[in-house]
Amino acid sequence: MSSVYSQAGFDAFFKPSDTLHQARRNAVVISESVLTATALVGLNQLWYADYPKSNFHTVNDNSNWMQMDKLGHVYSAYHLGRFSAEMLQWSGVSKKDQLLYGAGYGFAFLTAVEVFDGYSAEWGFSWGDIFSNAVGTSLYVSQEMLWKEQRIIPKFSFHTTSYANQRPELLGSSLSEQILKDYNGQTYWLSANVASFFKTTAIPKWANLALGYGADGMTSAIDTQNQERYRQFYLSLDVDLTKIKSNSYFLKTLFSVFNMVKIPAPTFEINTSGNSKFYFFYF
């Protein structure tokens, strides 16, 4: 019997509060502050310290990596803001404050990182990155204001490529590095929940249709080796994990976290090299 009560208490911990729960709110604010400070200090010591400093300067890198890095900023700003807003929702904070302080967190954090770039001789402050961060934040906020739910979710998938072996110092020598650095293997998606737009019981509530974008042939930020670089456009099926019914608030939390990753599914690709492909399972 005690085991049942402990399990129920564990699950109840993940249930969002209907009213302001000050202890939870304080825990969220303190945790985010500590994690943010730790992340920024860590970046400065472990990443930027290896490169020479410079006076603050801007760069125009909008043509780099066939805009894959810009989609990464949209994706990161959206999900950092979403997670922060959902944690504030868990603590019973008002919807207005969820959108203002929660959703805005992703934009604020990534802007701080961009300032670090501005003082690094290797990079520079990019207004294109700032714009992309704003797009990601706006995508979350606008859907909450318009529909009070997230019908269109940015998602991510990755597969290894041969390009990382050619330039491991740039594209990553390990799998974890390649996921972050090898843009050839990344795909960014906009996954739309079909049943949210077409109110009918004929369509499963978890069924999504996803549009994806990727690029291939990139061993540098811009074309310096006359290697064929081309864009890839995808159409695929997907699953909105948050629409799967469950009475467990712990499972709902897990579903929300992993809903940022595209589920492998049959996929059709068309690309600017003039080819088209069909994959039984693309990831």
Accessible surface in RSA format (square Angstrom, percent):
REM  Atomic radii and reference values for relative SASA: ProtOr
REM  Chains: A
REM  Algorithm: Lee & Richards
REM  Probe-radius: 1.40
REM  Slices: 20
REM RES _ NUM      All-atoms   Total-Side   Main-Chain    Non-polar    All polar
REM                ABS   REL    ABS   REL    ABS   REL    ABS   REL    ABS   REL
RES MET A   1   165.96  85.9 122.68  81.2  43.27 103.0 114.27  97.2  51.69  68.5
RES SER A   2    93.00  78.6  81.72 109.1  11.28  26.0  51.80 110.3  41.20  57.7
RES SER A   3    64.84  54.8  59.53  79.5   5.31  12.2  43.77  93.2  21.08  29.5
RES VAL A   4    93.79  61.7  92.91  84.1   0.88   2.1  92.95  80.8   0.83   2.3
RES TYR A   5   152.59  71.2 145.13  82.6   7.46  19.4 102.77  77.2  49.83  61.4
RES SER A   6    70.30  59.4  52.36  69.9  17.94  41.3  52.56 111.9  17.74  24.8
RES GLN A   7   117.48  65.7 111.58  81.5   5.89  14.0  39.28  83.6  78.19  59.3
RES ALA A   8    57.48  52.9  44.26  68.3  13.22  30.1  53.46  75.3   4.02  10.7
RES GLY A   9    42.48  52.4   0.00   N/A  42.48  52.4  33.42  91.7   9.07  20.3
RES PHE A  10   111.31  55.7 102.81  63.7   8.49  22.1 109.65  66.5   1.66   4.8
RES ASP A  11    30.86  21.6  30.86  30.7   0.00   0.0  17.04  40.1  13.82  13.8
RES ALA A  12    53.84  49.5  45.31  69.9   8.53  19.4  48.66  68.5   5.17  13.7
RES PHE A  13   110.77  55.4 105.34  65.2   5.43  14.1 110.50  67.0   0.27   0.8
RES PHE A  14    43.89  22.0  37.80  23.4   6.09  15.9  38.30  23.2   5.59  16.0
RES LYS A  15    93.45  45.6  91.81  56.3   1.64   3.9  37.86  34.1  55.59  59.2
RES PRO A  16    49.69  36.2  45.47  41.5   4.21  15.3  45.47  37.5   4.21  26.2
RES SER A  17    28.64  24.2  12.78  17.1  15.86  36.5  11.15  23.7  17.49  24.5
RES ASP A  18   136.49  95.6  98.71  98.2  37.78  89.3  34.64  81.5 101.85 101.6
RES THR A  19   101.93  72.5  96.69  98.0   5.25  12.5  74.07  99.5  27.86  42.1
RES LEU A  20    83.41  46.5  58.14  41.6  25.27  63.5  58.14  40.8  25.27  68.0
RES HIS A  21    76.69  41.9  71.48  49.7   5.21  13.3  48.79  50.3  27.89  32.5
RES GLN A  22   111.23  62.2 106.76  78.0   4.47  10.6  21.67  46.1  89.56  67.9
RES ALA A  23    68.57  63.0  52.32  80.7  16.25  37.0  59.36  83.6   9.21  24.4
RES ARG A  24    34.94  14.7  32.89  16.8   2.05   4.9   9.77  13.4  25.16  15.3
RES ARG A  25    79.45  33.4  79.45  40.5   0.00   0.0  18.70  25.6  60.75  36.8
RES ASN A  26    66.85  46.1  65.39  63.2   1.45   3.5  16.10  38.8  50.74  49.0
RES ALA A  27    47.83  44.0  39.90  61.6   7.94  18.1  46.80  65.9   1.03   2.7
RES VAL A  28     7.70   5.1   4.70   4.3   3.00   7.2   7.70   6.7   0.00   0.0
RES VAL A  29    76.97  50.6  75.13  68.0   1.84   4.4  76.51  66.5   0.46   1.2
RES ILE A  30   109.72  62.4 107.62  80.2   2.09   5.0 109.72  79.0   0.00   0.0
RES SER A  31    55.48  46.9  49.75  66.4   5.72  13.2  27.68  58.9  27.79  38.9
RES GLU A  32    28.99  16.6  28.20  21.3   0.80   1.9  11.96  23.1  17.04  13.9
RES SER A  33    65.14  55.0  52.50  70.1  12.64  29.1  38.32  81.6  26.82  37.6
RES VAL A  34    87.06  57.3  82.89  75.0   4.17  10.0  86.97  75.6   0.09   0.2
RES LEU A  35   118.25  65.9 114.96  82.2   3.28   8.3 115.21  80.9   3.04   8.2
RES THR A  36    27.54  19.6  26.57  26.9   0.97   2.3  26.80  36.0   0.74   1.1
RES ALA A  37    54.93  50.5  48.74  75.2   6.19  14.1  54.63  76.9   0.30   0.8
RES THR A  38    87.33  62.1  79.76  80.9   7.57  18.0  68.33  91.8  19.00  28.7
RES ALA A  39    40.54  37.3  28.03  43.3  12.51  28.4  39.00  54.9   1.54   4.1
RES LEU A  40    34.13  19.0  33.89  24.2   0.24   0.6  34.08  23.9   0.05   0.1
RES VAL A  41    93.52  61.5  90.77  82.2   2.75   6.6  93.48  81.2   0.04   0.1
RES GLY A  42    21.95  27.1   0.00   N/A  21.95  27.1  21.76  59.7   0.19   0.4
RES LEU A  43    58.68  32.7  55.51  39.7   3.17   8.0  57.15  40.1   1.53   4.1
RES ASN A  44    49.13  33.9  48.24  46.6   0.89   2.1   3.84   9.2  45.29  43.8
RES GLN A  45   108.86  60.9  96.58  70.6  12.28  29.2  27.77  59.1  81.09  61.5
RES LEU A  46   144.76  80.6 127.34  91.1  17.43  43.8 129.85  91.2  14.91  40.1
RES TRP A  47    93.13  37.4  92.56  44.8   0.57   1.3  84.60  45.1   8.53  13.8
RES TYR A  48     8.19   3.8   7.43   4.2   0.76   2.0   1.81   1.4   6.38   7.9
RES ALA A  49    60.44  55.6  28.92  44.6  31.52  71.7  33.63  47.4  26.80  71.0
RES ASP A  50   112.35  78.7  78.78  78.4  33.58  79.4  25.97  61.1  86.39  86.2
RES TYR A  51    71.19  33.2  64.24  36.5   6.95  18.1  30.59  23.0  40.60  50.0
RES PRO A  52    91.34  66.6  78.77  71.8  12.57  45.7  90.49  74.7   0.84   5.2
RES LYS A  53   124.73  60.8 100.85  61.9  23.88  56.9  87.24  78.5  37.49  39.9
RES SER A  54    39.46  33.3  19.15  25.6  20.31  46.8  32.58  69.4   6.88   9.6
RES ASN A  55   133.48  92.0 124.96 120.8   8.52  20.5  30.80  74.1 102.68  99.2
RES PHE A  56    89.33  44.7  65.30  40.4  24.03  62.5  65.30  39.6  24.03  68.8
RES HIS A  57    57.48  31.4  51.29  35.7   6.19  15.8  51.42  53.0   6.06   7.1
RES THR A  58    74.83  53.2  54.15  54.9  20.68  49.3  21.15  28.4  53.68  81.1
RES VAL A  59    56.83  37.4  41.95  38.0  14.88  35.9  51.07  44.4   5.76  15.6
RES ASN A  60   128.85  88.9  92.19  89.1  36.66  88.3  37.43  90.1  91.41  88.4
RES ASP A  61    25.10  17.6  23.60  23.5   1.51   3.6   8.60  20.2  16.51  16.5
RES ASN A  62    70.86  48.9  68.45  66.1   2.41   5.8  27.95  67.3  42.90  41.5
RES SER A  63    77.01  65.1  64.17  85.6  12.84  29.6  46.14  98.3  30.87  43.2
RES ASN A  64    35.31  24.4  35.17  34.0   0.14   0.3   0.00   0.0  35.31  34.1
RES TRP A  65    25.71  10.3  25.71  12.4   0.00   0.0  10.40   5.5  15.31  24.8
RES MET A  66    24.31  12.6  23.36  15.5   0.95   2.3  24.31  20.7   0.00   0.0
RES GLN A  67    59.82  33.4  59.82  43.7   0.00   0.0  38.54  82.0  21.28  16.1
RES MET A  68     0.00   0.0   0.00   0.0   0.00   0.0   0.00   0.0   0.00   0.0
RES ASP A  69    19.76  13.8  16.24  16.2   3.52   8.3   9.35  22.0  10.42  10.4
RES LYS A  70    17.95   8.8  17.92  11.0   0.03   0.1  17.95  16.2   0.00   0.0
RES LEU A  71    57.87  32.2  56.32  40.3   1.55   3.9  56.32  39.5   1.55   4.2
RES GLY A  72    11.79  14.5   0.00   N/A  11.79  14.5  11.60  31.8   0.19   0.4
RES HIS A  73    41.40  22.6  39.51  27.5   1.88   4.8  22.78  23.5  18.62  21.7
RES VAL A  74    22.99  15.1  22.99  20.8   0.00   0.0  22.99  20.0   0.00   0.0
RES TYR A  75    26.26  12.3  26.20  14.9   0.06   0.2  22.43  16.9   3.84   4.7
RES SER A  76    40.80  34.5  36.59  48.8   4.21   9.7  13.72  29.2  27.07  37.9
RES ALA A  77     0.08   0.1   0.00   0.0   0.08   0.2   0.00   0.0   0.08   0.2
RES TYR A  78     0.20   0.1   0.00   0.0   0.20   0.5   0.17   0.1   0.03   0.0
RES HIS A  79     3.54   1.9   3.54   2.5   0.00   0.0   3.54   3.6   0.00   0.0
RES LEU A  80    56.69  31.6  54.93  39.3   1.75   4.4  55.00  38.6   1.68   4.5
RES GLY A  81     1.04   1.3   0.00   N/A   1.04   1.3   1.04   2.9   0.00   0.0
RES ARG A  82     9.00   3.8   9.00   4.6   0.00   0.0   5.86   8.0   3.14   1.9
RES PHE A  83    51.97  26.0  50.77  31.4   1.21   3.1  51.63  31.3   0.34   1.0
RES SER A  84     1.51   1.3   1.27   1.7   0.23   0.5   0.80   1.7   0.70   1.0
RES ALA A  85     0.51   0.5   0.24   0.4   0.27   0.6   0.46   0.6   0.05   0.1
RES GLU A  86    56.71  32.6  50.99  38.6   5.72  13.6  24.22  46.9  32.49  26.5
RES MET A  87    78.60  40.7  77.38  51.2   1.22   2.9  43.72  37.2  34.87  46.2
RES LEU A  88    14.36   8.0  14.36  10.3   0.00   0.0  14.36  10.1   0.00   0.0
RES GLN A  89    80.81  45.2  79.61  58.2   1.20   2.9   9.14  19.5  71.66  54.4
RES TRP A  90    46.40  18.6  46.33  22.4   0.07   0.2  44.83  23.9   1.57   2.5
RES SER A  91     0.00   0.0   0.00   0.0   0.00   0.0   0.00   0.0   0.00   0.0
RES GLY A  92    14.58  18.0   0.00   N/A  14.58  18.0   3.77  10.3  10.81  24.2
RES VAL A  93    16.26  10.7   9.74   8.8   6.52  15.7  11.39   9.9   4.87  13.2
RES SER A  94    63.34  53.5  46.95  62.7  16.39  37.8  52.68 112.2  10.66  14.9
RES LYS A  95    91.17  44.5  84.16  51.6   7.01  16.7  66.35  59.7  24.82  26.4
RES LYS A  96   157.13  76.7 146.73  90.0  10.40  24.8  96.08  86.5  61.05  65.0
RES ASP A  97    47.08  33.0  47.08  46.9   0.00   0.0   1.60   3.8  45.48  45.4
RES GLN A  98    14.10   7.9  14.10  10.3   0.00   0.0   0.52   1.1  13.58  10.3
RES LEU A  99    28.13  15.7  23.33  16.7   4.80  12.1  23.49  16.5   4.64  12.5
RES LEU A 100   104.35  58.1  88.82  63.5  15.53  39.0  94.31  66.2  10.04  27.0
RES TYR A 101   142.31  66.4 128.40  73.1  13.91  36.2  91.56  68.8  50.75  62.6
RES GLY A 102     0.00   0.0   0.00   N/A   0.00   0.0   0.00   0.0   0.00   0.0
RES ALA A 103     0.32   0.3   0.27   0.4   0.05   0.1   0.27   0.4   0.05   0.1
RES GLY A 104    23.05  28.4   0.00   N/A  23.05  28.4  19.22  52.7   3.83   8.6
RES TYR A 105    47.60  22.2  43.45  24.7   4.15  10.8  35.21  26.5  12.39  15.3
RES GLY A 106     0.00   0.0   0.00   N/A   0.00   0.0   0.00   0.0   0.00   0.0
RES PHE A 107    67.42  33.7  67.42  41.8   0.00   0.0  67.42  40.9   0.00   0.0
RES ALA A 108    60.10  55.3  48.69  75.1  11.40  25.9  53.79  75.7   6.31  16.7
RES PHE A 109    31.56  15.8  27.59  17.1   3.97  10.3  31.56  19.1   0.00   0.0
RES LEU A 110    20.30  11.3  19.36  13.8   0.94   2.4  19.36  13.6   0.94   2.5
RES THR A 111    37.45  26.6  37.45  38.0   0.00   0.0  37.45  50.3   0.00   0.0
RES ALA A 112    31.66  29.1  24.74  38.2   6.91  15.7  30.85  43.4   0.81   2.1
RES VAL A 113    28.26  18.6  28.26  25.6   0.00   0.0  28.26  24.6   0.00   0.0
RES GLU A 114     1.88   1.1   1.84   1.4   0.04   0.1   0.00   0.0   1.88   1.5
RES VAL A 115    56.76  37.3  56.76  51.4   0.00   0.0  56.76  49.3   0.00   0.0
RES PHE A 116    59.34  29.7  54.42  33.7   4.92  12.8  56.52  34.3   2.82   8.1
RES ASP A 117    23.35  16.4  23.35  23.2   0.00   0.0   0.00   0.0  23.35  23.3
RES GLY A 118     0.00   0.0   0.00   N/A   0.00   0.0   0.00   0.0   0.00   0.0
RES TYR A 119   107.24  50.1 106.86  60.8   0.39   1.0  65.76  49.4  41.48  51.1
RES SER A 120     1.45   1.2   1.38   1.8   0.07   0.2   1.41   3.0   0.03   0.0
RES ALA A 121    51.67  47.5  25.82  39.9  25.84  58.8  27.79  39.1  23.88  63.3
RES GLU A 122   100.70  57.8  73.24  55.4  27.46  65.4   7.96  15.4  92.74  75.7
RES TRP A 123    82.62  33.2  73.63  35.6   8.99  21.1  50.78  27.1  31.85  51.7
RES GLY A 124     2.87   3.5   0.00   N/A   2.87   3.5   0.00   0.0   2.87   6.4
RES PHE A 125    15.95   8.0  15.95   9.9   0.00   0.0  15.95   9.7   0.00   0.0
RES SER A 126     0.89   0.8   0.89   1.2   0.00   0.0   0.50   1.1   0.39   0.6
RES TRP A 127   165.29  66.3 161.36  78.1   3.93   9.2 146.32  78.0  18.96  30.8
RES GLY A 128    14.82  18.3   0.00   N/A  14.82  18.3  10.00  27.4   4.82  10.8
RES ASP A 129     9.05   6.3   9.05   9.0   0.00   0.0   0.00   0.0   9.05   9.0
RES ILE A 130    20.57  11.7  20.57  15.3   0.00   0.0  20.57  14.8   0.00   0.0
RES PHE A 131   140.47  70.3 136.04  84.3   4.42  11.5 140.24  85.0   0.22   0.6
RES SER A 132     7.49   6.3   6.90   9.2   0.59   1.4   0.59   1.3   6.90   9.7
RES ASN A 133     0.00   0.0   0.00   0.0   0.00   0.0   0.00   0.0   0.00   0.0
RES ALA A 134    36.82  33.9  34.68  53.5   2.14   4.9  36.60  51.5   0.22   0.6
RES VAL A 135    58.89  38.8  55.36  50.1   3.53   8.5  58.19  50.6   0.70   1.9
RES GLY A 136     0.00   0.0   0.00   N/A   0.00   0.0   0.00   0.0   0.00   0.0
RES THR A 137    20.31  14.4  19.49  19.8   0.82   2.0  20.31  27.3   0.00   0.0
RES SER A 138    61.67  52.1  57.29  76.5   4.38  10.1  33.22  70.7  28.45  39.9
RES LEU A 139    39.83  22.2  35.83  25.6   4.00  10.0  39.30  27.6   0.53   1.4
RES TYR A 140    10.26   4.8  10.26   5.8   0.00   0.0   1.65   1.2   8.60  10.6
RES VAL A 141    32.57  21.4  32.57  29.5   0.00   0.0  32.57  28.3   0.00   0.0
RES SER A 142    56.87  48.1  50.19  67.0   6.68  15.4  44.95  95.7  11.92  16.7
RES GLN A 143     5.94   3.3   5.34   3.9   0.60   1.4   5.94  12.6   0.00   0.0
RES GLU A 144    14.51   8.3  10.92   8.3   3.60   8.6   0.00   0.0  14.51  11.8
RES MET A 145   134.01  69.4 106.50  70.5  27.51  65.5  96.34  81.9  37.68  49.9
RES LEU A 146   125.26  69.8  99.69  71.3  25.58  64.3 103.60  72.8  21.66  58.3
RES TRP A 147    70.85  28.4  50.53  24.5  20.32  47.7  41.88  22.3  28.97  47.0
RES LYS A 148   164.04  80.0 141.55  86.9  22.49  53.5  99.25  89.3  64.79  69.0
RES GLU A 149    44.57  25.6  39.20  29.7   5.38  12.8  24.62  47.6  19.96  16.3
RES GLN A 150    25.52  14.3  17.04  12.5   8.48  20.2  17.04  36.3   8.48   6.4
RES ARG A 151    34.17  14.3  33.79  17.2   0.38   0.9   0.21   0.3  33.96  20.6
RES ILE A 152    44.19  25.1  44.19  32.9   0.00   0.0  44.19  31.8   0.00   0.0
RES ILE A 153     6.88   3.9   6.88   5.1   0.00   0.0   6.88   5.0   0.00   0.0
RES PRO A 154     5.98   4.4   5.98   5.5   0.00   0.0   5.98   4.9   0.00   0.0
RES LYS A 155     0.31   0.2   0.09   0.1   0.22   0.5   0.00   0.0   0.31   0.3
RES PHE A 156    30.63  15.3  30.63  19.0   0.00   0.0  30.63  18.6   0.00   0.0
RES SER A 157     0.93   0.8   0.10   0.1   0.82   1.9   0.84   1.8   0.09   0.1
RES PHE A 158    18.25   9.1  11.21   6.9   7.04  18.3  11.42   6.9   6.83  19.5
RES HIS A 159    66.38  36.3  60.67  42.2   5.71  14.6  49.80  51.3  16.58  19.3
RES THR A 160    85.54  60.8  67.25  68.2  18.28  43.6  34.16  45.9  51.38  77.7
RES THR A 161    26.36  18.8   8.10   8.2  18.26  43.5  18.80  25.3   7.56  11.4
RES SER A 162    73.21  61.9  63.22  84.4   9.99  23.0  45.39  96.7  27.81  39.0
RES TYR A 163    32.00  14.9  32.00  18.2   0.00   0.0  11.00   8.3  21.00  25.9
RES ALA A 164     1.42   1.3   0.67   1.0   0.75   1.7   0.83   1.2   0.59   1.6
RES ASN A 165   122.45  84.4  97.99  94.7  24.46  58.9  29.04  69.9  93.41  90.3
RES GLN A 166   106.01  59.3  73.07  53.4  32.95  78.4  40.09  85.3  65.93  50.0
RES ARG A 167    70.96  29.8  70.88  36.1   0.08   0.2  15.35  21.0  55.62  33.7
RES PRO A 168    53.99  39.3  50.38  45.9   3.61  13.1  50.59  41.8   3.40  21.1
RES GLU A 169   123.73  71.0  89.75  67.9  33.98  80.9  76.77 148.5  46.96  38.3
RES LEU A 170    60.86  33.9  54.32  38.9   6.54  16.4  55.57  39.0   5.29  14.2
RES LEU A 171     0.07   0.0   0.07   0.0   0.00   0.0   0.07   0.0   0.00   0.0
RES GLY A 172     0.53   0.7   0.00   N/A   0.53   0.7   0.12   0.3   0.41   0.9
RES SER A 173    84.53  71.4  53.83  71.8  30.70  70.7  33.84  72.1  50.68  71.0
RES SER A 174    48.93  41.3  42.57  56.8   6.36  14.7  44.43  94.6   4.50   6.3
RES LEU A 175   105.03  58.5  96.12  68.8   8.91  22.4  97.05  68.2   7.98  21.5
RES SER A 176    76.38  64.5  68.34  91.2   8.04  18.5  51.90 110.5  24.48  34.3
RES GLU A 177    65.18  37.4  63.67  48.2   1.51   3.6  19.26  37.3  45.92  37.5
RES GLN A 178    21.86  12.2  21.86  16.0   0.00   0.0   0.00   0.0  21.86  16.6
RES ILE A 179    61.43  35.0  60.13  44.8   1.30   3.1  60.13  43.3   1.30   3.5
RES LEU A 180   135.30  75.4 120.68  86.3  14.62  36.7 121.97  85.7  13.33  35.9
RES LYS A 181    58.28  28.4  53.95  33.1   4.33  10.3  33.14  29.8  25.14  26.8
RES ASP A 182     0.01   0.0   0.01   0.0   0.00   0.0   0.00   0.0   0.01   0.0
RES TYR A 183    38.54  18.0  38.54  21.9   0.00   0.0   9.60   7.2  28.94  35.7
RES ASN A 184     2.27   1.6   0.00   0.0   2.27   5.5   0.00   0.0   2.27   2.2
RES GLY A 185     0.00   0.0   0.00   N/A   0.00   0.0   0.00   0.0   0.00   0.0
RES GLN A 186     5.15   2.9   3.99   2.9   1.16   2.8   0.00   0.0   5.15   3.9
RES THR A 187     0.86   0.6   0.86   0.9   0.00   0.0   0.00   0.0   0.86   1.3
RES TYR A 188    26.05  12.2  22.51  12.8   3.54   9.2   9.90   7.4  16.16  19.9
RES TRP A 189     4.94   2.0   0.15   0.1   4.79  11.3   1.97   1.1   2.97   4.8
RES LEU A 190    87.02  48.5  83.67  59.9   3.35   8.4  83.67  58.8   3.35   9.0
RES SER A 191     0.00   0.0   0.00   0.0   0.00   0.0   0.00   0.0   0.00   0.0
RES ALA A 192    27.72  25.5  27.72  42.8   0.00   0.0  27.72  39.0   0.00   0.0
RES ASN A 193     1.84   1.3   1.84   1.8   0.00   0.0   0.14   0.3   1.69   1.6
RES VAL A 194    36.63  24.1  34.08  30.9   2.55   6.1  36.63  31.8   0.00   0.0
RES ALA A 195    10.99  10.1   7.60  11.7   3.38   7.7   7.66  10.8   3.33   8.8
RES SER A 196     6.66   5.6   3.45   4.6   3.21   7.4   2.36   5.0   4.31   6.0
RES PHE A 197    78.60  39.3  51.64  32.0  26.95  70.1  52.93  32.1  25.67  73.5
RES PHE A 198   128.15  64.1 123.78  76.7   4.37  11.4 128.15  77.7   0.00   0.0
RES LYS A 199   157.17  76.7 118.16  72.5  39.01  92.9  95.70  86.1  61.48  65.5
RES THR A 200    62.12  44.2  43.45  44.0  18.68  44.5  37.43  50.3  24.70  37.3
RES THR A 201   146.82 104.4 114.35 115.9  32.47  77.4  88.25 118.5  58.57  88.5
RES ALA A 202    88.85  81.7  51.52  79.5  37.33  84.9  63.47  89.4  25.38  67.2
RES ILE A 203    46.86  26.7  43.60  32.5   3.26   7.9  44.40  32.0   2.45   6.7
RES PRO A 204    61.41  44.8  49.67  45.3  11.74  42.7  60.96  50.3   0.45   2.8
RES LYS A 205   134.28  65.5 130.66  80.2   3.61   8.6  82.36  74.1  51.91  55.3
RES TRP A 206   112.59  45.2 112.59  54.5   0.00   0.0  89.67  47.8  22.93  37.2
RES ALA A 207    21.56  19.8  21.32  32.9   0.24   0.5  21.56  30.4   0.00   0.0
RES ASN A 208     3.87   2.7   0.08   0.1   3.79   9.1   0.06   0.1   3.81   3.7
RES LEU A 209    80.99  45.1  78.41  56.1   2.58   6.5  78.41  55.1   2.58   6.9
RES ALA A 210     0.00   0.0   0.00   0.0   0.00   0.0   0.00   0.0   0.00   0.0
RES LEU A 211   113.01  62.9 109.01  78.0   4.01  10.1 109.36  76.8   3.65   9.8
RES GLY A 212     7.18   8.9   0.00   N/A   7.18   8.9   1.96   5.4   5.22  11.7
RES TYR A 213    32.45  15.1  32.31  18.4   0.14   0.4  32.29  24.3   0.16   0.2
RES GLY A 214     0.34   0.4   0.00   N/A   0.34   0.4   0.34   0.9   0.00   0.0
RES ALA A 215     0.00   0.0   0.00   0.0   0.00   0.0   0.00   0.0   0.00   0.0
RES ASP A 216    21.61  15.1  21.61  21.5   0.00   0.0   0.43   1.0  21.17  21.1
RES GLY A 217     1.12   1.4   0.00   N/A   1.12   1.4   0.46   1.3   0.66   1.5
RES MET A 218     0.00   0.0   0.00   0.0   0.00   0.0   0.00   0.0   0.00   0.0
RES THR A 219     5.49   3.9   5.06   5.1   0.43   1.0   1.88   2.5   3.60   5.4
RES SER A 220    14.26  12.1  14.22  19.0   0.04   0.1  12.32  26.2   1.95   2.7
RES ALA A 221    28.48  26.2  25.01  38.6   3.47   7.9  25.01  35.2   3.47   9.2
RES ILE A 222    89.40  50.9  87.56  65.2   1.84   4.4  89.28  64.3   0.12   0.3
RES ASP A 223    75.94  53.2  47.27  47.1  28.67  67.8  20.02  47.1  55.92  55.8
RES THR A 224    92.75  66.0  54.20  54.9  38.55  91.9  54.89  73.7  37.87  57.2
RES GLN A 225   107.33  60.0  80.73  59.0  26.60  63.3  35.44  75.4  71.89  54.5
RES ASN A 226   145.76 100.5 115.16 111.3  30.60  73.7  29.30  70.5 116.46 112.6
RES GLN A 227    57.24  32.0  48.61  35.5   8.63  20.5  30.18  64.2  27.05  20.5
RES GLU A 228   114.18  65.6  95.39  72.2  18.79  44.7  50.97  98.6  63.21  51.6
RES ARG A 229    45.00  18.9  20.99  10.7  24.01  57.2   9.42  12.9  35.59  21.6
RES TYR A 230    37.66  17.6  37.13  21.1   0.53   1.4  16.37  12.3  21.29  26.2
RES ARG A 231    74.78  31.4  74.78  38.1   0.00   0.0  16.07  22.0  58.71  35.6
RES GLN A 232    16.94   9.5  16.94  12.4   0.00   0.0   0.00   0.0  16.94  12.8
RES PHE A 233    89.07  44.6  87.82  54.4   1.25   3.3  88.19  53.5   0.89   2.5
RES TYR A 234     8.33   3.9   1.99   1.1   6.34  16.5   2.34   1.8   5.99   7.4
RES LEU A 235    82.18  45.8  78.60  56.2   3.58   9.0  78.60  55.2   3.58   9.6
RES SER A 236     3.71   3.1   0.00   0.0   3.71   8.5   3.71   7.9   0.00   0.0
RES LEU A 237   100.34  55.9 100.34  71.8   0.00   0.0 100.34  70.5   0.00   0.0
RES ASP A 238     6.12   4.3   0.00   0.0   6.12  14.5   1.66   3.9   4.47   4.5
RES VAL A 239    33.46  22.0  33.46  30.3   0.00   0.0  33.46  29.1   0.00   0.0
RES ASP A 240     0.56   0.4   0.56   0.6   0.00   0.0   0.00   0.0   0.56   0.6
RES LEU A 241    25.19  14.0  25.19  18.0   0.00   0.0  25.19  17.7   0.00   0.0
RES THR A 242    65.55  46.6  37.83  38.4  27.71  66.0  31.99  43.0  33.56  50.7
RES LYS A 243    57.50  28.1  44.37  27.2  13.13  31.3  23.20  20.9  34.30  36.5
RES ILE A 244    62.97  35.8  56.51  42.1   6.46  15.6  57.80  41.6   5.17  14.0
RES LYS A 245   182.58  89.1 153.98  94.5  28.60  68.1 105.61  95.1  76.97  82.0
RES SER A 246    25.32  21.4   7.31   9.8  18.01  41.5  14.62  31.1  10.70  15.0
RES ASN A 247   149.51 103.1 125.80 121.6  23.70  57.1  36.31  87.4 113.20 109.4
RES SER A 248    30.58  25.8  26.93  35.9   3.65   8.4  23.55  50.2   7.03   9.9
RES TYR A 249    63.32  29.6  62.65  35.6   0.67   1.7  32.14  24.1  31.19  38.4
RES PHE A 250    67.18  33.6  67.18  41.6   0.00   0.0  67.18  40.7   0.00   0.0
RES LEU A 251    74.20  41.3  74.20  53.1   0.00   0.0  74.20  52.1   0.00   0.0
RES LYS A 252    90.24  44.0  84.22  51.7   6.02  14.3  48.07  43.3  42.16  44.9
RES THR A 253    51.23  36.4  46.26  46.9   4.97  11.8  41.70  56.0   9.53  14.4
RES LEU A 254    64.29  35.8  64.23  46.0   0.05   0.1  64.29  45.1   0.00   0.0
RES PHE A 255    44.51  22.3  44.40  27.5   0.11   0.3  44.51  27.0   0.00   0.0
RES SER A 256    16.10  13.6  16.10  21.5   0.00   0.0  15.73  33.5   0.37   0.5
RES VAL A 257    63.33  41.7  63.04  57.1   0.30   0.7  63.04  54.8   0.30   0.8
RES PHE A 258   117.62  58.8 116.20  72.0   1.42   3.7 116.60  70.7   1.01   2.9
RES ASN A 259     1.91   1.3   1.91   1.8   0.00   0.0   0.01   0.0   1.90   1.8
RES MET A 260    44.39  23.0  44.39  29.4   0.00   0.0  30.66  26.1  13.73  18.2
RES VAL A 261    51.80  34.1  51.70  46.8   0.10   0.2  51.70  44.9   0.10   0.3
RES LYS A 262     0.21   0.1   0.00   0.0   0.21   0.5   0.00   0.0   0.21   0.2
RES ILE A 263    58.24  33.1  58.24  43.4   0.00   0.0  58.24  41.9   0.00   0.0
RES PRO A 264    58.62  42.7  50.89  46.4   7.73  28.1  50.89  42.0   7.73  48.0
RES ALA A 265     9.30   8.5   8.88  13.7   0.42   1.0   9.30  13.1   0.00   0.0
RES PRO A 266    53.08  38.7  49.54  45.2   3.54  12.9  49.91  41.2   3.17  19.7
RES THR A 267     1.24   0.9   0.04   0.0   1.20   2.9   1.20   1.6   0.04   0.1
RES PHE A 268    92.12  46.1  90.88  56.3   1.24   3.2  90.88  55.1   1.24   3.5
RES GLU A 269     0.14   0.1   0.14   0.1   0.00   0.0   0.00   0.0   0.14   0.1
RES ILE A 270    95.45  54.3  95.45  71.1   0.00   0.0  95.45  68.7   0.00   0.0
RES ASN A 271     9.65   6.7   1.23   1.2   8.41  20.3   1.49   3.6   8.16   7.9
RES THR A 272    85.37  60.7  49.10  49.8  36.28  86.5  52.56  70.6  32.82  49.6
RES SER A 273    39.97  33.8   6.20   8.3  33.77  77.8  12.89  27.5  27.08  37.9
RES GLY A 274    71.38  88.0   0.00   N/A  71.38  88.0  38.87 106.7  32.50  72.8
RES ASN A 275    82.93  57.2  77.92  75.3   5.01  12.1  13.48  32.4  69.46  67.1
RES SER A 276    67.01  56.6  41.56  55.5  25.46  58.6   7.72  16.4  59.30  83.1
RES LYS A 277    95.18  46.4  86.86  53.3   8.32  19.8  55.23  49.7  39.95  42.6
RES PHE A 278   120.99  60.5  90.40  56.0  30.59  79.6  90.40  54.8  30.59  87.6
RES TYR A 279    58.79  27.4  54.87  31.2   3.92  10.2  49.99  37.6   8.81  10.9
RES PHE A 280   158.13  79.1 153.54  95.1   4.60  12.0 153.54  93.1   4.60  13.2
RES PHE A 281   154.62  77.4 128.13  79.4  26.50  68.9 128.36  77.8  26.26  75.2
RES TYR A 282    12.78   6.0  11.20   6.4   1.58   4.1  12.20   9.2   0.58   0.7
RES PHE A 283    81.87  41.0  74.34  46.0   7.53  19.6  74.51  45.2   7.36  21.1
END  Absolute sums over single chains surface
CHAIN  1 A    15503.7      13339.9       2163.8      10547.3       4956.4
END  Absolute sums over all chains
TOTAL         15503.7      13339.9       2163.8      10547.3       4956.4
